[in-house]
Amino acid sequence: MTQYLMIIIGAIFINNFIFTRFLGLCPFIGVSKETKPALSMGLAVTFVMTMASLITWLIYRFILIPYNLLYLRTISFILVIATFVQLVEIFIHKVSPTLFRAFGIYLPLITTNCAVLGVALLNSEMFFKEKEVLTNSFSFSILQGFSAGLGFTLAILLMSGIRERLEMAEVPQALKNIPIAFIVASLMSIAFLGFVGFKL
Amino acid sequence: MKRLWYEFKKGLTIQNPTFGLILGLCPTLAISTTVVNALGMGIAATFVLLGSNIIISALRRIIPQEIRIPCYIVVIATFVTITELLMKASSPTLSKTLGIFVPLIVVNCIVMARAEAFASKNSLIYSLFDALGMGLGFTLALTLIAGIREILGNGTFLGIPILKNFEPIIVLILPPGALLTIGLLIGLTNWLKRKKK
């Protein structure tokens, strides 16, 4: 049980994908100007990361390992993720046009979000030892995908709140917009450093 | 000849991927703790850029418009896999410190952006110079950031101690330092651009 808890806390706080691992920075800077789109982006990323963890686990376990194809990891993961995102887009478009409008423009962007491929690669390194499948690797992978997504959502939501207020602040011309966003992120990252070494 | 020079130069100056276009930030921030890592990453990315730009430019009339993005991804992923295997064989320690950021070159926006915006529209020789310029520009930007972080955060350059009697600013080699350095450097670029006008 503590192992599961540690994965959740680890992925959300200790090794937050944005602040310590630096995965998924493009959407983090690009879509964090307002709270509402930031939340949609966060939820979309969480969903895709969870599903990508599931699918890539299956591919790694049942295709790459038995057929000795570990060197195809990168290429197979990225293709599967890209296809999956495309399918989700088509599916949402058919089933719920309202959701599509809320989610729509963010979905294609997620394919090139390194957080999604990053979590799949991390899972394959943390929960497999070369060709050996470690215990509980399936549930751990999905949990890590989901929690990392939540960590991303938390980060982007906090950031958008701050940036909404920054609009009013008097920032030096040269630092406006992106540079000040990085400096704010740096200060937030210092706060997240406080979680390092945390153990249950 | 003049055009070749222009395609090469633009990646180093006005269209520098890191400071000008603000692309490919994740690896820039994550691995810029030491100059050695930065050079390794820069060379790996330049190799992938060169390979993918050449192949995509050579195949630009054959690749169907509708499925061009998946085609680009396959080409890029192939070169990334080659880089991964080469690096694992030639310098295992570097490959271990760079970790998942080597396979993550696949989703580095610089490579994709050059394929889509340049290699798919221009002839082979121009694409080659474009890739060289962009790769070198990326490597230089990485080395600059890593240099600042390593010297001020650790007191060393390429692992050699250079600052004596100096209390290193440890926060700079920790994750927040990366965000701070890049924020200030982009700010500096903006300031220089405004001054020029």
Interface residues (C-beta under 8 A of the other chain):
Chain A: F19 T20 R21 F22 L23 G24 L25 C26 I29 Y71 L72 R73 T74 I75 I78 L79 A82 T111 T112 N113 C114 L117 G118 L121 L122 E125 P172 Q173 A174 L175 K176 I178 P179 I180 A181 F182 I183 A185 S186 L187 S189 I190 L193
Chain B: I22 L25 C26 P27 L29 A30 I69 P70 I73 V74 A77 T78 V80 T81 E84 L85 G99 I100 P103 L104 V106 V107 N108 C109 M112 V171 L174 P175 P176 G177 A178 L179 L180 I182 G183 L184 I186 G187 L188 N190 W191 R194
